[in-house]
């Protein structure tokens, strides 16, 4: 999952929409920070202070989990490996700390599978520290692993100094970054994602329910993590696939657990019900054409992967309009299935959807005559 840089506005498309649209549906939230992201494209459908630094609280544990999942997937770690519960883990994250805990016993050994479930379901601070120390020797070293992976997946506004999310002035993230992280977890680790929706976890004969109360609310939420500190307030990262597409919501800075649950429910409900689906391009239908400099063919058709359906706000005016953007002119060889550009959909001048576009066919290098004629055209257009 890497960002795809694009430049040059391509083709302005005219799309047929239902008549009688009024004004776009408005939405607001009591959360101080919030984003609603379309999982497939990464488009923000709603945002409120999306790039402002904030204390992530226990939502930082999603980064801890991402590092563990990554090591498991690379076969550098096994679910059956056992890690030691150190005095640091026991004091900073155990029952006496007053925070979220697994209630792991001092000097005991716990399997990675149980530590992971504690972090995800119970938000266990002792479990998070044990994972960090077991994988990297110390929390600071593990935090370096967290920051390295965060950079790789495009989290540009975050810094981590511990595995728990316990307060530290040098630990921060943004609502957008947490949504990017959630998207990475869902896409990259489908074999482990179901853990986020487990309703409870029991350790040391103590049963604790999933901290994410929306999982049991029957609205399609299947993850991911809550967080709270006195200074930062209550926050949550949630995802739902209700309504025909997956959405990711991040909200933070609320006053209570009940307000957190209600505001998150309202945002994902608006996301699933406040938009209507418009089928536009069936599988294989060419959306636009991109110029190919010096190719055997002068252009290549751009298509989606599967059907392209638009999700637009109900009751929106001037909606949808769209542009196709791509880095151009393209240079051969161009291979079928190569990502070339993207379809950008707007409602009221706000981007509501971005869909990747791919080359429909191969385009090989043209002969010398074709290359020469294209060179003249590009010089006249100022592209070279």
C-alpha positions in Angstrom: 0.0 0.0 0.0 1.9 3.0 -1.3 0.7 6.4 -2.4 0.3 6.9 -6.1 1.5 10.3 -7.2 -0.5 11.9 -10.0 -0.3 15.1 -12.0 -1.8 16.9 -15.0 -5.6 17.1 -15.2 -6.8 14.8 -17.9 -10.3 14.7 -19.2 -13.4 16.4 -17.7 -16.2 13.9 -17.7 -19.9 14.6 -17.8 -21.9 12.1 -15.8 -25.6 11.7 -15.8 -27.3 12.1 -12.4 -30.8 12.1 -11.0 -32.7 15.3 -11.4 -34.2 17.2 -8.6 -31.2 17.4 -6.3 -31.3 20.0 -3.6 -28.4 20.8 -1.3 -25.8 18.4 -0.1 -26.5 16.7 3.2 -24.6 18.4 6.0 -23.0 16.5 8.9 -21.2 17.5 12.0 -19.9 15.8 15.2 -19.0 16.7 18.8 -15.6 15.1 18.3 -12.7 17.5 18.2 -11.0 15.5 15.5 -12.7 13.2 13.0 -12.4 11.6 9.6 -14.5 9.3 7.6 -12.5 7.4 4.9 -13.6 5.3 2.0 -11.5 2.1 2.4 -11.3 1.2 -1.2 -9.9 4.5 -2.5 -8.6 6.3 0.7 -10.9 9.3 0.0 -12.0 11.3 3.0 -15.8 11.7 2.9 -15.8 13.8 6.0 -13.0 15.5 8.0 -12.6 17.8 11.0 -9.1 18.8 11.9 -7.7 15.7 10.1 -4.1 16.7 10.2 -3.9 18.4 13.6 -1.5 16.6 16.0 -3.3 14.9 18.9 -2.5 12.5 21.7 -3.6 9.0 20.3 -4.0 7.4 23.7 -4.6 3.6 23.4 -5.3 4.0 19.7 -1.5 4.0 19.4 -1.7 0.3 20.1 -2.9 -0.2 16.5 0.6 0.7 15.5 1.9 -1.9 18.0 -0.4 -4.5 16.5 0.7 -3.6 13.0 4.3 -4.3 13.9 3.4 -7.6 15.4 1.2 -8.6 12.5 4.0 -7.6 10.1 6.5 -9.8 11.9 4.1 -12.7 12.0 3.4 -12.4 8.3 7.2 -12.4 7.6 7.6 -15.5 9.7 9.9 -13.7 12.1 7.5 -14.4 14.9 5.0 -17.1 15.8 1.7 -17.0 17.6 3.1 -19.8 19.9 6.2 -17.8 20.9 6.2 -16.9 24.6 7.2 -13.6 26.0 8.3 -12.7 29.6 6.2 -10.4 31.8 8.9 -8.1 33.2 8.7 -5.9 36.2 8.4 -2.9 33.9 5.4 -4.5 32.1 3.9 -5.5 35.4 4.3 -2.1 37.1 3.5 0.2 34.2 0.7 -1.9 32.7 -0.5 -4.3 35.4 -3.4 -4.1 37.9 -1.6 -1.7 40.2 -1.1 0.9 37.4 -4.8 1.7 37.3 -5.0 1.5 33.5 -6.2 -1.1 31.0 -4.5 -4.5 31.9 -4.4 -8.1 31.1 -3.7 -9.0 34.7 -0.7 -11.0 33.7 1.5 -12.3 36.5 5.0 -11.0 37.2 7.7 -13.2 35.8 5.3 -15.4 33.9 5.5 -16.3 30.2 2.5 -15.6 27.8 2.0 -16.7 24.3 2.0 -14.0 21.5 -1.5 -15.1 20.5 -2.8 -14.3 24.0 -0.8 -11.0 24.3 -2.3 -9.9 21.0 -5.8 -10.7 22.0 -5.3 -8.8 25.2 -4.0 -5.7 23.4 -6.8 -5.7 20.8 -9.8 -6.8 22.9 -8.8 -5.6 26.4 -6.4 -2.8 25.5 -3.9 -4.4 28.0 -1.0 -2.2 28.7 1.0 -5.0 30.3 0.5 -7.1 27.1 1.6 -4.3 24.9 4.8 -3.8 26.8 5.5 -7.5 26.9 5.2 -7.7 23.1 7.5 -4.7 22.7 10.2 -6.1 25.0 9.8 -9.6 23.7 10.3 -8.5 20.1 12.8 -5.7 20.4 14.4 -6.0 23.9 13.0 -2.6 25.1 10.1 -0.3 24.4 12.2 2.5 23.0 13.7 0.1 20.4 10.3 -1.2 19.6 9.0 2.4 19.2 11.7 2.7 16.5 10.1 -0.2 14.7 6.7 1.5 15.0 8.0 4.7 13.5 9.7 2.9 10.6 6.6 1.1 9.6 4.5 4.2 10.1 6.7 6.0 7.6 6.6 3.1 5.1 2.8 3.2 5.0 2.4 7.0 4.6 1.7 8.2 8.2 3.3 11.6 7.8 2.0 13.3 11.1 2.8 10.7 13.7 5.6 9.8 16.2 5.5 6.9 18.7 7.6 6.6 21.8 5.9 3.6 23.5 3.8 0.6 22.7 0.8 1.4 25.0 -0.3 4.9 24.1 0.3 6.1 27.7 0.8 9.9 27.7 4.1 11.4 26.5 4.6 14.8 25.0 6.6 13.3 22.2 3.9 10.8 21.2 1.3 12.1 18.7 -0.7 11.2 15.7 -3.5 12.6 13.5 -7.0 11.5 12.6 -6.0 11.0 9.0 -2.9 8.9 10.0 -4.9 6.6 12.2 -7.3 6.0 9.3 -4.4 5.3 7.0 -3.1 2.8 9.7 -6.5 1.1 10.0 -6.7 0.8 6.2 -3.3 -0.8 6.2 -4.3 -3.3 8.9 -7.5 -4.3 7.1 -5.9 -4.7 3.6 -2.5 -6.2 4.6 -3.5 -8.7 7.3 -6.9 -10.3 6.5 -5.9 -13.5 8.3 -5.7 -11.6 11.6 -8.3 -8.9 11.2 -11.1 -11.0 12.7 -9.5 -10.7 16.2 -10.7 -7.1 16.3 -14.3 -8.2 16.4 -14.0 -10.9 19.1 -16.5 -10.0 21.8 -14.4 -10.9 24.8 -11.2 -12.3 26.1 -10.4 -14.0 29.4 -7.0 -14.2 31.1 -6.1 -15.2 34.7 -9.8 -16.1 35.1 -10.9 -12.5 34.5 -13.2 -12.0 31.5 -13.2 -8.6 29.8 -15.5 -7.5 27.0 -14.3 -5.8 23.9 -13.6 -2.1 24.6 -15.2 -1.2 21.2 -18.9 -1.3 22.2 -19.9 -0.7 18.6 -18.9 -4.3 17.7 -22.0 -5.6 19.4 -24.3 -2.9 18.3 -25.4 -4.7 15.1 -24.4 -1.9 12.6 -21.7 -3.9 10.9 -18.7 -2.5 12.9 -16.0 -5.2 13.0 -13.0 -3.2 14.5 -10.8 -1.6 15.5 -9.7 0.3 18.8 -10.7 2.8 21.4 -8.6 5.1 23.5 -8.8 7.5 26.5 -6.7 9.7 28.7 -7.8 12.5 31.0 -6.1 15.1 28.8 -7.1 13.8 25.4 -10.6 12.6 26.1 -12.3 9.7 24.5 -11.5 8.4 21.0 -12.1 5.5 18.7 -11.1 4.0 15.3 -13.9 2.0 13.8 -14.6 0.2 10.5 -17.8 -1.1 8.9 -18.7 -2.8 5.7 -22.4 -2.1 5.9 -24.1 -0.3 3.1 -22.1 -2.0 0.2 -18.7 -0.6 0.9 -16.2 -0.5 3.8 -15.7 2.7 5.7 -13.2 3.7 8.3 -14.0 6.4 10.9 -11.7 8.1 13.4 -13.1 10.3 16.2 -11.2 11.8 19.2 -11.6 14.4 21.9 -15.0 13.4 23.3 -16.2 13.8 26.8 -17.4 10.3 27.7 -17.7 6.7 26.6 -21.3 7.1 25.8 -20.6 10.2 23.7 -17.8 8.4 21.9 -20.1 5.5 21.0 -23.0 7.7 19.9 -20.8 10.0 17.8 -19.1 7.1 16.1 -22.4 5.4 15.4 -23.8 8.6 13.9 -20.8 9.1 11.6 -20.7 5.6 10.2 -24.5 5.5 9.8 -24.3 8.8 7.9 -21.5 7.3 5.7 -23.5 4.2 4.9 -26.9 5.8 4.5 -26.1 9.4 3.4 -24.8 8.3 0.0 -26.4 6.7 -3.0 -24.8 4.3 -5.4 -24.8 5.2 -9.1 -23.5 2.5 -11.5 -21.4 4.2 -14.1 -18.9 2.0 -15.9 -19.2 -1.8 -16.2 -16.1 -4.0 -15.9 -13.8 -3.4 -18.9 -15.5 -0.2 -20.0 -13.0 2.5 -21.1 -13.3 5.6 -18.9 -10.9 7.8 -20.7 -7.7 7.7 -22.9 -4.2 8.6 -21.9 -1.6 9.8 -24.5 1.4 7.5 -25.0 4.6 9.3 -26.2 6.5 7.3 -28.8 4.2 4.3 -28.6 3.0 2.0 -31.4 -0.4 3.3 -30.5 -0.9 7.0 -29.7 -3.1 6.4 -26.6 -4.2 3.7 -24.3 -7.7 3.2 -22.8 -8.1 3.5 -19.0 -10.4 1.1 -17.1 -11.2 0.2 -13.5 -10.8 -3.1 -11.8 -14.3 -4.5 -12.0 -17.3 -2.2 -12.1 -16.9 1.4 -11.2 -19.8 2.6 -9.0 -20.0 6.1 -7.7 -21.1 6.9 -4.1 -22.5 10.4 -4.0 -24.1 12.4 -1.1 -27.9 12.2 -1.3 -29.5 15.5 -2.2 -26.3 17.1 -3.5 -26.3 19.8 -6.1 -23.7 20.0 -8.9 -22.9 16.3 -8.4 -21.2 14.4 -9.6 -18.6 15.9 -11.8 -15.3 14.2 -12.4 -11.8 14.4 -13.8 -9.3 11.8 -14.9 -5.7 12.5 -13.9 -2.6 10.8 -14.9 1.2 11.3 -15.2 1.7 12.1 -18.9 2.4 11.7 -21.5 3.0 8.0 -20.8 6.1 6.3 -22.2 6.1 2.8 -23.6 6.1 0.0 -22.9 2.7 0.3 -21.1 1.4 -3.0 -19.8 -2.2 -4.0 -19.5 -3.2 -3.8 -15.8 -0.6 -1.2 -15.0 -2.0 1.6 -12.8 -1.9 4.7 -14.8 -4.2 7.3 -13.3 -7.3 7.9 -11.3 -10.9 9.0 -11.6 -11.7 11.9 -9.2 -15.3 12.4 -8.4 -16.6 15.8 -7.0 -19.8 17.0 -5.4 -20.0 20.7 -4.8 -16.3 21.0 -5.6 -15.4 18.6 -2.9 -13.7 15.2 -3.7 -16.0 12.4 -2.6 -14.3 9.5 -4.3 -11.1 8.5 -6.0 -10.9 5.3 -8.1 -7.6 4.0 -9.6 -7.5 3.5 -13.3 -5.4 0.9 -15.2 -4.2 0.4 -18.8 -6.7 -1.6 -20.8 -4.1 -3.0 -23.3 -0.4 -3.2 -23.9 1.3 -0.4 -25.8 4.8 -1.2 -27.2 7.5 1.1 -28.4 6.7 2.7 -31.8 8.9 2.9 -34.8 11.3 5.8 -35.4 8.7 7.8 -37.5 6.2 7.5 -34.6 8.7 8.6 -32.1 9.8 11.6 -34.2 6.2 12.8 -34.8 5.3 12.5 -31.2 8.4 14.4 -30.2 7.3 17.3 -32.3 3.8 17.2 -30.8 5.1 17.2 -27.3 7.5 20.1 -27.9 4.6 22.1 -29.3 2.5 21.3 -26.2 5.4 22.1 -23.8 5.5 18.6 -22.3 9.2 18.0 -22.9 
